[in-house]
Amino acid sequence: MDRWRLLDPGPMPAWQQMALDLAVMRARSAGRAPDTLRFMEFRPHAALVGYHQAVDLEVDRAACAERGVEVNRRVTGGGAIYMDARQLGWEISLSKADTRLPPDPNTVYRRLSAIVVRTLEHWGIPAQFRPLNDIEVGGRKISGTGGAEWGSAMIYQGTILVDFDIETMLHVLRLPIEKLTDKLVDSYRQRIVTMREILGYAPTLDAVKAAMVSAVEEVLGVAVEPGSLTSYEEEEWGRVRDDFARPEWIDRRRAPAGQELVSAAYKAPGGLLRAHLVVDRKAGRIRRAFLTGDFFVYPERAVLDLEAALKEAPADPEALEAIVIAHYRQADAPRYLGVEPADWVSVLTRALGSQSDPKGALAG
């Protein structure tokens, strides 16, 4: 039976957690660390945007500062989330060549989501996977998941809503709302469910951790044993850690400032797509494209490649369709989960048909 390592370093700031994500994934890719289950707790509380998102489109920085909520960026895709002490973050790091995993990313998510489903079964909670990356109870979200790849390794991570402070979440994340009414809070509460609501009490995080360890062992047929960081991971973590606290990381995706943009959003099966385009109407050209959203793609840099392909492109739907299709068909083709070429063409053409935003389209 294969032996996995359990890492449970306790609460730490988001920038340290995100740096540790990268250090563990790099170590696993280099064969310098074993397959690992890691638990994540955040102190202070944190608002985390996905790898492809722009902070100012997704997070209210002033509200975060007022409430002492740290802002940072994940190494995985997906949408913005709020993490407090009432939730348990978890992460699995393993080889992409692991024979327990199917080759398709969508199927990988379904396979590994069984760990959360089994964890919740410990309390008799009937959860199920909903593509692309959520786990629900009675149609209400109790866990969100996501993944990323680095070389020969991947991480698959998510949360379990043991309890949840929805009022703070509504204040610090930029959601499509105008004001926080009691009716609105109730509406958003109906979209999620916590273990506290189902059970009438919130299990301790230690109890949930123990149940998840057992679930990993049962679902994957491995033995999970407490461990610590390898010297390689310690060195790598120390080398990259400060980078994750810097604006260059947190704001690595930022809408162009001081320019007139046209913008649009489009909901694809795989997530929300946002397009912000600098357009030269007279020349009929897209001078610059900025693409964000809560989708997943492998490799992560594929979005930057698509932006580059759209630079100076004709502002014409047929030309855009040809560019996007070529992007999908290139030799080292990117793998977008639930996002097809037609989805990108839809959001791009919507943006071209919208009015310019002199404020820089940062209202989201």
C-alpha positions in Angstrom: 0.0 0.0 0.0 1.3 3.5 -1.0 2.1 5.8 1.9 1.0 9.5 1.7 2.2 12.4 3.8 -0.1 14.5 5.9 0.9 18.2 6.3 -1.1 20.2 8.9 1.0 23.4 9.5 -1.9 25.3 11.2 -3.1 28.8 10.5 -0.9 31.2 8.6 -1.4 34.2 6.3 -2.6 33.7 2.8 0.6 34.8 1.1 2.5 32.0 3.0 -0.2 29.5 2.1 -0.1 30.4 -1.6 3.7 30.2 -1.6 3.6 26.8 0.1 1.2 25.6 -2.7 3.9 26.3 -5.2 6.7 24.9 -3.2 4.9 21.6 -2.5 3.8 21.2 -6.2 7.3 22.0 -7.5 8.8 19.5 -5.0 6.4 16.8 -6.1 7.1 17.5 -9.8 10.8 17.1 -9.1 10.3 13.9 -7.2 11.6 15.5 -4.1 8.4 15.1 -2.0 5.8 12.3 -1.6 2.1 12.4 -2.5 0.6 14.7 0.1 -2.6 15.7 1.8 -2.4 19.2 3.2 -4.8 21.1 5.3 -5.0 24.9 5.1 -6.2 27.4 7.7 -6.1 31.2 7.2 -5.1 33.8 9.8 -6.0 36.6 9.1 -9.1 35.8 7.1 -8.5 36.1 3.4 -10.1 37.1 0.1 -8.5 35.0 -2.6 -8.9 35.6 -6.3 -8.3 32.9 -8.9 -5.2 32.8 -11.0 -6.8 34.4 -14.0 -8.7 37.1 -12.2 -8.0 40.8 -11.6 -8.3 41.8 -7.9 -10.1 45.1 -8.5 -12.8 43.3 -10.6 -13.5 40.7 -7.9 -12.6 42.2 -4.4 -13.4 45.4 -2.5 -10.0 46.3 -1.2 -11.4 49.0 1.1 -13.9 46.6 2.7 -11.1 44.1 3.2 -8.8 46.7 4.8 -11.7 47.8 7.1 -12.3 44.2 8.3 -8.6 43.1 8.4 -9.1 40.7 5.5 -5.9 39.8 3.6 -6.1 39.9 -0.2 -4.1 37.4 -2.3 -4.1 35.3 -5.4 -4.3 31.5 -5.8 -2.0 29.5 -8.1 -5.2 27.7 -9.2 -8.0 29.0 -11.4 -11.6 29.5 -10.4 -13.4 32.3 -8.8 -12.8 34.7 -5.9 -13.5 33.1 -2.4 -13.6 34.3 1.1 -11.7 32.1 3.7 -12.3 32.5 7.4 -11.6 30.4 10.5 -15.0 28.6 10.0 -13.9 26.8 6.9 -11.3 24.0 6.2 -9.1 24.3 3.2 -7.5 21.1 1.9 -5.1 20.2 -0.9 -3.9 17.0 -2.6 -0.5 17.1 -4.4 0.4 14.1 -6.5 1.9 12.9 -9.8 -0.2 13.4 -13.0 0.9 10.0 -14.0 -0.7 8.4 -10.9 -2.6 5.3 -12.2 -5.5 6.1 -9.8 -6.3 9.1 -11.9 -8.1 9.2 -15.2 -6.3 11.2 -18.0 -9.0 13.8 -18.5 -9.0 16.8 -16.1 -12.8 16.8 -15.9 -12.8 13.1 -14.8 -10.0 13.7 -12.4 -12.1 16.3 -10.6 -15.0 13.8 -10.3 -12.7 11.1 -9.0 -11.0 13.2 -6.4 -14.3 14.9 -5.3 -15.3 11.5 -4.0 -12.9 12.3 -1.1 -15.0 15.2 0.1 -18.2 13.2 -0.5 -16.9 10.4 1.6 -15.8 12.9 4.3 -19.3 14.3 4.6 -20.8 10.8 4.7 -19.1 10.4 8.0 -21.9 12.7 9.4 -24.6 11.2 7.2 -24.5 14.2 4.8 -25.5 13.1 1.3 -23.2 15.1 -1.0 -22.6 14.8 -4.7 -20.3 16.2 -7.3 -21.6 18.8 -9.7 -19.4 19.5 -12.8 -17.2 21.2 -13.2 -15.9 21.7 -9.7 -18.5 21.9 -7.0 -19.8 19.5 -4.4 -23.4 20.0 -3.4 -26.0 18.9 -0.9 -29.6 19.1 -2.2 -28.4 21.5 -4.9 -26.6 23.8 -2.5 -22.8 24.2 -2.6 -20.9 22.9 0.4 -17.5 22.7 -1.3 -15.7 24.3 -4.2 -12.6 22.7 -5.8 -10.0 23.5 -8.3 -6.6 22.4 -9.6 -3.3 23.4 -11.2 -0.4 21.7 -12.8 3.3 22.1 -12.6 5.5 19.9 -14.7 4.7 16.3 -13.9 2.7 17.1 -10.7 -0.8 18.5 -10.0 -2.6 19.9 -7.0 -6.3 19.6 -6.4 -7.6 21.8 -3.6 -10.8 23.1 -2.1 -12.8 24.0 0.9 -15.4 22.4 3.2 -17.9 24.9 4.6 -18.1 23.7 8.2 -19.6 27.2 8.9 -19.6 30.4 7.0 -19.8 34.2 7.6 -21.8 35.1 4.5 -22.3 38.8 5.6 -18.5 39.4 5.5 -18.2 37.6 2.2 -20.9 39.8 0.7 -19.0 42.9 1.8 -15.5 42.0 0.7 -16.2 40.3 -2.7 -17.6 42.2 -5.6 -20.8 40.4 -6.5 -23.4 41.5 -9.0 -25.4 43.4 -6.4 -26.1 47.0 -5.6 -26.7 46.9 -1.8 -26.8 44.4 1.0 -30.4 44.0 2.0 -31.7 41.3 4.3 -33.5 39.7 1.3 -30.2 39.6 -0.6 -28.3 38.0 2.2 -31.0 35.3 2.4 -30.9 34.8 -1.3 -27.1 34.1 -1.3 -27.5 32.0 1.8 -29.8 29.7 -0.1 -27.1 29.0 -2.7 -24.7 27.6 -0.1 -25.1 25.2 2.8 -22.8 24.5 5.8 -22.3 21.5 8.0 -23.6 23.6 10.9 -26.9 24.2 9.1 -27.3 20.5 8.2 -26.3 19.1 11.5 -27.4 21.8 13.9 -23.9 22.2 15.1 -20.4 22.8 13.6 -18.0 19.8 14.0 -14.5 20.8 15.1 -12.0 21.3 12.4 -9.9 18.5 13.9 -12.9 16.1 13.5 -13.3 17.1 9.9 -9.6 16.6 9.2 -9.7 13.1 10.7 -12.7 12.2 8.6 -10.9 13.5 5.4 -7.7 11.5 6.2 -9.9 8.4 6.4 -11.7 9.3 3.2 -8.4 9.7 1.3 -7.3 6.3 2.5 -10.6 4.7 1.5 -11.0 6.4 -1.9 -7.4 6.1 -3.1 -6.3 3.0 -1.2 -3.4 4.6 0.5 -2.1 5.1 4.0 -1.8 8.7 5.2 0.8 9.4 7.8 1.8 12.7 9.5 4.9 14.3 8.1 6.8 17.5 7.7 8.3 19.5 4.8 11.3 18.1 3.1 14.5 20.2 3.0 13.8 20.8 -0.7 10.4 22.2 0.1 11.7 24.3 3.0 14.3 25.9 0.7 11.8 26.4 -2.1 9.2 27.9 0.2 11.8 30.3 1.7 12.9 31.3 -1.8 9.4 32.2 -3.2 7.5 33.1 0.0 8.1 36.9 -0.1 7.1 37.0 -3.7 3.6 36.1 -2.8 3.2 39.1 -0.5 4.3 41.6 -3.3 2.0 43.6 -5.5 3.6 41.9 -8.6 1.9 38.7 -7.6 -1.3 40.0 -6.1 -2.0 42.3 -9.0 -0.3 40.3 -11.8 -3.7 40.5 -13.7 -4.8 44.2 -13.8 -7.1 45.9 -16.3 -5.3 48.6 -18.2 -5.6 51.9 -16.4 -6.3 55.3 -17.9 -7.6 53.9 -21.2 -11.1 53.6 -22.7 -12.2 50.0 -22.8 -15.2 48.1 -24.0 -16.1 45.2 -21.7 -18.5 42.3 -21.5 -19.1 39.2 -19.4 -20.4 35.8 -20.6 -21.3 32.7 -18.5 -19.9 29.6 -20.1 -20.5 26.1 -18.7 -17.0 26.2 -17.3 -17.3 29.6 -15.6 -17.7 33.3 -16.1 -15.6 34.9 -18.9 -14.8 38.6 -18.9 -13.3 40.5 -21.9 -11.9 44.0 -21.7 -10.8 45.3 -25.1 -8.9 48.4 -26.1 -10.4 49.1 -29.5 -9.4 51.4 -32.3 -12.8 51.9 -34.0 -11.4 53.9 -36.9 -8.8 51.3 -37.8 -11.2 48.4 -37.0 -8.6 46.8 -34.7 -8.3 45.4 -31.2 -5.2 47.1 -29.8 -5.2 45.1 -26.6 -7.2 42.3 -24.9 -7.5 41.6 -21.2 -9.3 38.3 -20.4 -10.2 37.2 -16.9 -12.7 34.9 -15.2 -13.3 32.0 -12.9 -12.5 29.3 -15.4 -9.8 26.6 -15.4 -7.2 26.0 -18.1 -4.1 23.9 -18.4 -1.5 25.3 -18.8 -2.3 28.4 -16.9 -0.4 30.7 -19.3 -2.8 29.8 -22.1 -4.9 32.9 -21.4 -1.8 35.1 -21.9 -1.2 33.4 -25.3 -4.8 34.1 -26.3 -4.4 37.7 -25.3 -1.3 37.9 -27.4 -3.0 36.4 -30.4 -5.8 39.0 -30.1 -3.4 42.0 -30.0 -3.9 44.1 -33.2 -6.6 41.6 -34.4 -9.4 42.8 -36.7 -12.4 43.8 -34.7 -14.5 41.4 -36.6 -16.4 38.3 -35.3 -15.3 36.0 -38.1 -11.6 37.0 -37.7 -11.9 36.5 -33.9 -13.4 33.1 -34.4 -10.5 32.0 -36.6 -8.0 33.3 -34.0 -9.7 31.5 -31.1 -10.0 28.2 -33.1 -6.3 28.4 -34.0 -5.5 28.9 -30.4 -7.4 25.8 -29.4 -5.8 23.8 -32.2 -2.1 24.7 -31.8 0.4 21.9 -31.4 0.5 22.2 -27.6 -3.2 22.8 -27.4 -4.5 24.3 -24.1 -7.2 22.4 -22.2 -10.0 24.6 -21.1 -12.6 23.0 -18.8 -16.1 23.7 -20.0 -15.0 26.7 -22.2 -15.3 26.2 -26.0 -14.1 28.5 -28.7 -17.7 29.7 -29.2 -17.8 30.9 -25.6 -14.7 33.2 -26.2 -16.2 34.5 -29.5 -19.4 35.3 -27.6 -17.8 37.4 -24.9 -15.5 39.1 -27.4 -18.3 40.1 -29.8 -20.4 41.2 -26.9 -17.5 43.5 -25.8 -17.2 44.9 -29.3 -20.8 45.7 -29.3 -20.8 47.5 -25.9 -20.3 51.1 -25.1 -16.8 52.3 -24.1 -16.1 52.7 -20.4 -14.0 55.9 -19.7 -13.4 54.8 -16.1 -11.4 51.7 -17.2 -14.1 49.1 -16.8 -13.1 48.3 -13.3 -16.5 48.2 -11.8 -16.9 44.5 -12.8 
